[in-house]
Amino acid sequence: MREISLGRFSGLSNLRIEVRYAVRSLRRRPGFTLVAVLTLALGIGATTAMFSVLDSVLIRPLPFPDADRLILGRPTFSGRVGSWVAFPDYMDYRDQSKTLQSLAAIGGGSGLVTITGEGDPEQARIAFSTKNLFTTLDVAPHVGRFSILDELPESGDGEVVISHSYWQKRFGSSEDVLGKSLRVDGSAFTVVGVLPAGFQFLYDVDLWVPPWAGASEPINRRYHNWILVGRMRPGVSLKESQAELDVISAQLERAFPDSNREKGLHIDGLQSAMVEGYSQSLLILAGAIVLVLLIASGNVANLLLARGSIRGSEMAIRTALGATRFHLTRQLLVECLILALAAGCVGIVIAVWLQELILGFVAIDYVGIGEIGLSPAMLGIALVVSLVTVLIFGVFPSHAAARANPAEVLKKGGRWASSGANIRFRSGLVIIQVALSVILLAGAGLLLRSFANLRGVDPGFRVDDLLTATVSLPDDSYLEDIPRIQFFENLEERIAALPGVESVGLISRLPILQVAGNVAIWDPENPPDSIGDSLNADRRIVMPGLFSTMEIPLLEGRVFEAGDVAESQRVIILNRTAAEGLFPERSALGRRVEVDLEFLEWEEPAIFEVVGVVEDYALTSLGGSPREAMFFPYAQQTHSTMRLAVGTAIDPSRLIRPIQECIWELDRTIVLSNPQTMAQIVSDSIAGTRSVTTVLGLFAAAAMALAALGLHGVLALYVAQRVHEIGIRVALGAGRRQVLRLVLTRGMTLVGAGVVIGVVVAIGATRLVEGMLFQIATNDPASFAAAACFFVGVALTACSIPAWNALRVNPMEALRVE
């Protein structure tokens, strides 16, 4: 037993000695150590950050009990999956389904409302939800209870559940909040509960209220404006629940053929449905980061091999003095482990920073996930990646150095590492690095050109020097049309009189920022068999100055005038796509159209005369196809919420306060909300594409730099090992051009092989980004040629320093070394 203990003590003592020796050895070569640690840390940090985000967003369950039973319901129209469900359809699915434990509806988005009462009016974000939403998610209130009101009461007066942050801001975290009254856009609400801290679902919301009839959009089977969230009963599969809902859909189609023909309800797991919008971007970036890690690992392997070349004599001497192959290999692997631990620690710091970069375009708060930060899983990923990477790429050089014949090494001196296997391995690593870099460059190039195409799209309206904002009238003071019309007309006059204002327009939904709102429209002389067969156009309510302010071209007829009032002929303006869709073979001007405006409760059909046709513009997105749109004069269809469009001759931000003062001159209870420029709206609409392009471009740049560094290292060692040969060539009369060609031919041969392989692989790999491209093909020759040429240019720069060193070889010194 004593011998075993002594053996263990001796083993531990030897390990400590080897650790101290490894640390001293790494400190003697700070340049090598710093480059190796930073290179590997970059790859480890990027990989750790990316897979932490993937784990949180795509793999880790949502922060709700039994989240695997939660589903998202979306309508289907002739097999095409939509987003929003009609409220009466929701109630039928909820009441008839046996496989769903509960089914809730959410509507209203994250709209802004004005809170009045004590102090100055303020803005709050509101969403409508049925009373069972929070029980469906299995969320308990922090204070109080959830609403118990039935859906669709006659008015908005009722109960409200507030977020934890709004409770802290508005009520100072007071426990007496229950029973307090909030006046929301003129309607009185009683606070009945406070949500737990950190709760967020779908929208960043301050107030959750039950839906009531006419709260935002009409309640009937033809208007789809609700998101469905459900929970399946225990033991029920998604397939079984879908089969039952298909049966209910068929029954609704038979019962309501006009509104439910070829309409169904499609369900998916809640988590998969909520992340599908950006899962492709995440997976693309994950693949890019893996490539960066491989390139970084190849560089570390090249560094270790180069260091092994330099230490060949040292290993030979130690072998000659009695060191076994096992001891030498263990010593080198101990150094690798120390490098791995150092790189892992630095990599964690890089990972934390890169998380913020990645999350800059992935809104994980959409699914109720907070900050990721450091976690045991993240630390474990960093440690495992560090150890595996360095051990894999440290085994070969360690084994090669330990198994070398000491006599041969001492005889060859510094040229021991020039063995064929060693050179082929290092050259192969460089070729792989170049190929991987070209793949990343090609993908980044395609996205960059796609983004440039998207940025170059003409939206069809004025973007520069255009201020936008929202003005919402409280319902209690502006229930009738006349007060609404008077308020907005007076506001328009006051804003137009402000210094720096060129023109003013008002519209119910701004382009790109407020989408949807489509309504059926048809030619009454050729009515469709059912409303489901009619054309659907986005409904917009405007005041006369809107088209000139936003510089939307008028193609035919006229714009709205002051005489277009409630008592006059009902008029409408169509965009080009709607006009051509309704009247493909003749002008729409002067024609009559009928619109499905059931919620206006008109006693006679909604017949309108087309008085104008305007050019198409980007209604929902820059890259989308033209959509049908129709415009109505505000005096004939009033609306409580309107959006300002103010053309300016000065910095738009300087007009925010003056416009607010104009509003307060008319009504102190109304707040100007969400002021921003149209340029900001357009820029934000392509922020996701811009972020993915930027991040992938950064990774491609990092990969290219690492590959260039690896190429430089291989050529530098190539020149160092051929100093004697170069000296002889120069002594025999070789000129500078021949020496330069010797080095550059070697480098560019490796680069050429890598570029060819990279381009071939990239042709298939870039198909992964096809869904993110705009007006460009995945096999675009110009992008591939640009990626190849760009890397060749970088490679020539990387080869220049070793080539210059080769030109400086003194033949006398080179021969004397031998």
Secondary structure, 3 states (H helix, E strand, C coil): CHHHHHHHHHHHHHHHHHHHHHHHHHHHCHHHHHHHHHHHHHHHHHHHHHHHHHHHHHHCCCCCCCHHHEEEEEEEECCEECCCEEHHHHHHHHHHCCCEEEEEEEEEEEEEEEEECCCCCEEEEEEEECCCHHHHHCCCCCEECCCCCCCCCCCCCEEEEECHHHHHHHHCCCHHHCCCEEEECCEEEEEEEECCCCCCCCCCCCEEECCCCCCCCCCCCCCEEEEEEEEECCCCCHHHHHHHHHHHHHHHHHHCHHHHCCEEEEEEEHHHHHHHHHHHHHHHHHHHHHHHHHHHHHHHHHHHHHHHHHCHHHHHHHHHCCCCHHHHHHHHHHHHHHHHHHHHHHHHHHHHHHHHHHHCCCCHHHHCCCCCCCCHHHHHHHHHHHHHHHHHHHHHHHHHHHHCCHHHHHHHHHHHHHCHHHHHHHHHHHHHHHHHHHHHHHHHHHHHHHHHHHHCCCCCCCCCCEEEEEEECCCCCCCCHHHHHHHHHHHHHHHHCCCCEEEEEEECCCCCCCCCCEEEEECCCCCCCCHHHCEEEEEEEECCCHHHHHCCCEEEECCCCCCCCCCCCCEEEEEHHHHHHHCCCCCCCCCEEEECCHHHCCCCCCEEEEEEEECCCCCCCCCCCCCCEEEEECCCCCCCEEEEEEEECCCHHHHHHHHHHHHHHHCCCCCCEEEEEHHHHHHHHCHHHHHHHHHHHHHHHHHHHHHHHHHHHHHHHHHHHCHHHHHHHHHCCCCHHHHHHHHHHHHHHHHHHHHHHHHHHHHHHHHHHHHHCCCCCCCCHHHHHHHHHHHHHHHHHHHHHHHHHHHCCCHHHHHHHC
